[in-house]
Amino acid sequence: MHEISIAGAIIDAVLDAAGKNNARKVNQVYLEIGELTALNPDQLKFIFETITAGTVAEGAMFDIRVIKLSITCKKCSYNGPIELSEKMHFFVPVIKCPQCDGSDVKIMAGRECCVKKINIS
């Protein structure tokens, strides 16, 4: 469950930004989480609620946008989204082009894990 360490790092960044801006309260946090990170948004929200208790981020709303996997194929020049056929709990997925079935691809989106915006007061 790597969500705990990632959630901790996200909250550290949020609290650091809030402190640098003299925030009294963190109202909302906007996150982008790539599909390839295998992070579970519901688990992240639960962890955020737990680890923000007693901080300026306690009670903040967490808006998590999941970024779908998108590739560019070096063989046929396909550029676009792909669907993962299996869940990624215990394996590394083989990413193939949906057009030519080639595996020489460049991942364009789906690995993100970033705080996009913080609403403070």
N, C-alpha and C positions, 0 to 999 in steps of 0.2 A: 504494500500500500504506500506507494511513493507520494501520494497526495499530501501526506502530513508534512514532509520536508518542503515540498513545493509551496504548500499553503503558508507555511512558516516564513519562507522567503518573500512571498507576495505581501504578507501582512507587515513584515519588517520594512519593505519598500514603501508601503502605504503609510505606516506610522512615521517613517523618516520624512516623507514628503509633507505630511500633516504638521509635523514638528517644525520643519523649515519654514512653513507658511503660517505659523502661529494659529493653527486651527483649534477651535474648541470642540468640533465634532466632525467626524467623517460621515457624510450622509449616504453616499453611493460610490461604488467602485465598479468600473467597467473593465472587464477582462476579455481577452481573446485567447482561446485555447485551441490549438490545432488537434485535429483528429488523430494524428500520429503520436501525440503525447500519451495517449491512452488514459488521460485524466478524466475522472468521473465528475461532472459538474455538481451533482447532488452531494457527493461525498465532500467535495471542496467547500460547498456552502455550509455543510454541517461543521466541518473543521473550522471554518472562518468564525462561525457563531461561538464556538468553544474558545478559541484562542484570542478573540478580541474582547472577551469579558474583562471589564475593569479598565479598558482603554478608551481613547477618543473614537475608536472605530466600533465600539459596542453598539449593536443594533443597526449597523450600516446595511444597506441593500447591496447585494452583489449581483450584477448583471453580467452573465457569462455567455459569450457568443462562441459557438464551436465553429472553427474554420475547417471546411471540407478539404480533403486531399485533392490537389491539382498538380498535374505533371506536364512536361514537354518531352515528347519522344524524340530521341536523337536519330532513330531509324526512319520513321515516316513523317516526322514533324507534327504529329498530333499535339494539340495544346488544349488542355481542359481538365475537367474533373474525372475522377475515377471512383469507383465504389470498392471498398474493402469487403471481401467475401466472408471473412471470418473475424471473430473477435480477437483482440491482441493481448491476451493476458499472459501467455507463457511462450510466445514465439515472436520472431521478427518476420513481419509480412514480406512476401515477395511481391513487389510492385511491378505490374506489367501494363503495357499499353493496351487499352481496350480496342484499338483499331488494328494493330498488327501483331499483338501478343509479344512484342519485344520487351526486353527487360533493361535496355540501355536508356534510362529515363532520368530526367532532372526533376526533382521535387520543387514545385513553384510555391506551394502553399500547403499547410497542414501540420507544420512543426512549431507553430507559434505558441508562446506562453508569455503573455505580456499584459501589463496594466496599461490600458489605453487612456483612461481618464479617471480622476478622483474628484468628487463633488464634496466640498468641505464648507463649513461655516465657522 
